[in-house]
Amino acid sequence: MAKKTAGGGTPATTALAKAGVAHTVHPYEHDAAVSAEVGYGLEAAHALGIDPARVYKTLVVEVDGALGVAVVPVSAKLDLKAVGAALGGKRATMADPAAAERTTGYVRGGISPLGQRKRLPTVVDSSAAAHPTVLVSGGRRGLDVELAPADLVALTAATVAPVAAP
């Protein structure tokens, strides 16, 4: 769903380049069978040979009727109560996948917190600060980008809070 930009990039990689943020692009061969078994995020971690604690997934949630984004390690689950509170609401649920794709401009499994069609309120799990760099989706399946957690927070205007449940 995300459109490629000039030079084969994605809106996420374009946003990083435009902001002048140091980052590394990590393409990998997406395997639908593997992602069906372990999930898109763990597939990326395994394919890239990177500790799953440093690879973060982008989850679109609905908090009190409004969409938001939670960025948590692929090795953890999302604490819906915590994300609801972090985004200033009471009740949080996972967003409808079609609404998530339509709003972000990305396909499920490739939703990036960067370069979204409509910027959504974002919360990044506080565990990201423990790493010099983290990886998030680069805007399509089979592409991750690595950047400093502080740059991720700054580019997404995110709140940082403990929203991951082990």
ZIZICOR-V276277 format. One line per field, one symbol per residue. phi: phi as a letter, one per 30 degrees, with the letter a starting at -180 (. if undefined). psi: psi as a letter, one per 40 degrees, with the letter a starting at -180 (. if undefined). burial: # if it has 9 or more other ideal C-beta (glycine too) atoms within 8 Angstrom, else .. A space follows every 10 residues. Layout:
BEGIN
phi->???
psi->???
burial->???
END
This chain:
BEGIN
phi->.dddceiidb eddddddddi ddabcbdadd bedddddcjd ddededdcic eedccccccc bcchicdabc cbeddbcddd dddeddcibc cbbdddeddd ddddicdejb dcdcidebdc ebbceddddd cdbbcbecja dibcbcaded dddddchddc adcccd
psi->dhiiiheeai ddddddddef hhihhgiihh hddddddeid dddddddefi hdeehiihhh ihhfeiiihh hiieeiihhd ddddddefad hiihihdddd ddddeiihee hieifidhhi hihhheddee idiihiheei hehiihiidd dddddefiih igeih.
burial->.#..#...## #######... #.#.##.#.# ...##....# ########.# .#.####### ####..#### ####.#.### .######.#. .#..#...## #.######## ######...# ########.. #.######## #.#######. ###.##.### #.##..
END
